[in-house]
Amino acid sequence: MQSIKTAVIGFGLSAKFFHLPFIQASAQFSLRAISSSQTEAVRQQYPDVMCFNDAETLIAQAQAELVVITAPNQAHFSLAKQALEQGKHVLIEKPVTITSEECRQLIELAKRQRKLLAPFHNRRWDGDFLTIRHLIEQNTLGQIKFFESHFDRFRPEPQQRWRENKEAGSGILYDLGPHLIDQALALFGRPQAVTARVLKLRPQAQAVDYFHLQLHYADKEVILHADPYQAGPNPRFKLLGTKGSYIKYGLDPQEDRLRRGITPTEVNWAAETPEQYGTLYCSAGSSQIPTLTGGYQHLYHHLADCINNHSAFTVSTEDALIGIRLIELALQSQDVGGTISVDNK
């Protein structure tokens, strides 16, 4: 089977570390083009790949079958719409769009065009998330009553970058929120209501840098949290059930390793070390639980299979739509200072 002709929009952190290494490492894809204002940097690193100054020209001229969109959030809708209209499959960074209405339009367009619109929720392939899902499926903790998920960092000073500027789709709720929300939806489905605090805690912050979302379910409570002041160990997951609890510290190691130049072709490149494992607590005592090995390469392998076999992508656009709607409702909750019911829109 021939490799999928692929073009990447953007040459920032996301493209450099979360997409290009995996495209190049897989024989299922053939990198044809990149669009970026950093044309010289692109040509130096990828001399055999076409380089375009703007995304629109790339979509029109690169003759790609798959377009990967890593542009700033406010550009997602227009670029994905153009790519789908021109008969391309689309893999798009989170959030798919800034608004749920835009996401609905893209979903309908992809259906009409019979093309794949794949949300890049790569953290479904984090090892710790896979471990939690396994514990739930095996009923190790019994009925789950409480789930807490953090993505905290120590960044007390705002940075000059689009994610922290005052513009539509910027801020930590649109950056890290989609990861935590998507994982919660994958585990527990749509909540009944949401109560949220969405704030700018850092002096001179232009965009939201703190959120604390409480998702209300009939039989459990879910907390999703991110802030820029976590200088100590990162409390990643807490899972409480009728048979016991599981607590995990530290972020999945894949992002850090990719930034350090470790390629996804190395054996066990995504595996955690024993000191990173989480702990299971129950009436009989406590024990370390080896973290299942994740790997973002599995997302790309799955993507290729879906394109070649015309099958559905694991991360559905409907889940992405619900996730964007929950962001909208969280902002509404902050505005009114109360709990907002989750609609079926």
Buried (B, 14 or more C-beta within 10 A) or exposed (E): EEBBBBBBBBBBBBBBBBBBBBBBBBEBBBBBBBBBEBBEBBBEEBEEBBBBEEBBEBBEEBEBBBBBBBBBBBBBBBBBBBBBEEEBBBBBBBBBBBBBBBBBBBBEBBEEBEBBBBBBBBBBBBBBBBBBBEBBEEEBBEEBBEBBBBBBBEBEEBEEEBBBBEBEBBBBBBBBBBBBBBBBBBBBEBBEBBBBBBBBEBEEBBBBBBBBBBBBBEEBBBBBBBBBBBEEEBBBBBBBBEEBBBBBBBBBBBBEBBEEEBEBEEEEBBBBEEEBBBEBBBEEEEEEBEBBBBBBBBBBBBBBEBBEEEEEBBBBBBBBBBBBBBBBBBBBBBEEEEBBEBEEE
